[in-house]
């Protein structure tokens, strides 16, 4: 299964990554692999997660409080979501 999502976070990249992983675990996702892309000079990034329940891509940006919305999608939409986000940020990974 494939999921895409949007998150708002008052935190920096590293703490946002951890907050997204924590919320996904609360929603029943296991985390076997994760990768985080962000652009150092832009206030947003992309968290990728793989696990038994499926693949998750979450685009995050700065906000007043932490929120996370997810929706199930198909592989093509999932791949386009990742490609568009990385292309826009020309992101570095960490």
DRENLO-333402 format. One line per 2 residues: number of its first residue (from 1); for each residue y, x, z of C-alpha. Coordinates in steps of 0.001 Angstrom, whole numbers, plus 500000, padded with zeros to 6 digits. Example, Ala and Ser with C-alpha at 12.3 -4.5 7.8 and 13.67 -1.06 7.14 Angstrom:
<sites>
1) 495500:512300:507800 ~ 498940:513670:507140
</sites>
This chain:
<sites>
1) 500000:500000:500000 ~ 503573:501062:499364
3) 506651:500292:501445 ~ 510332:501024:500937
5) 512983:500616:503551 ~ 516531:501120:504667
7) 517643:502432:508024 ~ 521016:502804:509725
9) 521363:505469:512374 ~ 524069:506827:514669
11) 522147:510134:514853 ~ 522000:513310:512805
13) 519154:514064:510353 ~ 516569:515419:512802
15) 516939:512701:515430 ~ 517044:510025:512706
17) 513755:511354:511294 ~ 512144:511066:514722
19) 513590:507575:515309 ~ 512201:506348:511976
21) 508753:507769:512768 ~ 508824:506154:516217
23) 509727:502722:514759 ~ 507017:503022:512100
25) 504427:503818:514776 ~ 505613:500761:516728
27) 504990:498706:513565 ~ 501411:500010:513367
29) 501820:502832:510876 ~ 499973:506066:511510
31) 501665:509267:510405 ~ 499387:511785:508711
33) 502145:513504:506707 ~ 505915:513276:506707
35) 508740:514905:504777 ~ 512480:514515:505172
37) 515080:515056:502439 ~ 518812:515034:503080
39) 522005:516503:501720 ~ 523837:518528:504337
41) 527260:517298:503260 ~ 526331:513608:502833
43) 525637:511161:505690 ~ 522249:509953:504457
45) 518736:511023:503550 ~ 515177:510003:502747
47) 512098:510033:504993 ~ 508651:509955:503371
49) 505517:509085:505339 ~ 501864:508956:504360
51) 499122:507444:506471 ~ 496056:505213:506387
53) 498193:502056:506244 ~ 500041:503302:503164
55) 502992:505248:501841 ~ 506488:504651:503205
57) 509886:505758:501869 ~ 512936:505047:504031
59) 516496:505706:502853 ~ 518814:506128:505846
61) 522562:506278:506288 ~ 524947:506502:509199
63) 525629:503356:511207 ~ 526679:502216:514674
65) 523165:501506:515927 ~ 519631:502202:514768
67) 518056:499577:512496 ~ 515084:499692:510138
69) 514057:497185:507453 ~ 510840:497520:505408
71) 509395:495683:502443 ~ 506086:496034:500649
73) 506352:497038:496995 ~ 504347:498400:494067
75) 503805:502070:493244 ~ 506265:502099:490325
77) 509129:500679:492420 ~ 508218:503045:495265
79) 508313:506087:492960 ~ 511628:504991:491392
81) 513158:504475:494855 ~ 512236:508054:495825
83) 513331:509559:492516 ~ 516682:507742:492510
85) 517443:508740:496102 ~ 516562:512417:495639
87) 518434:512599:492343 ~ 521544:511069:493909
89) 521566:513400:496888 ~ 520262:516466:495077
91) 518674:516786:498503 ~ 517418:519768:500391
93) 514215:519242:502307 ~ 513457:520182:505846
</sites>
